[in-house]
Amino acid sequence: AREAAKASRGYNSEATQQRLEETFRQHMGGKVPHQWQADVSEALLVGLDWVREDL
């Protein structure tokens, strides 16, 4: 999904993950999100409805 989004609309996963972390920190008193929280948020942004790590 990341590659398809990159090809179709210039999506940048690293920049998105950074921005998600910054936004999370702003709203959660400086706390860093767990990686799974950032992954799920990103998956929803690119149009997935679930994430599977073991593929």
Beta strands, then each sheet from edge to edge (+ up, - down):
end
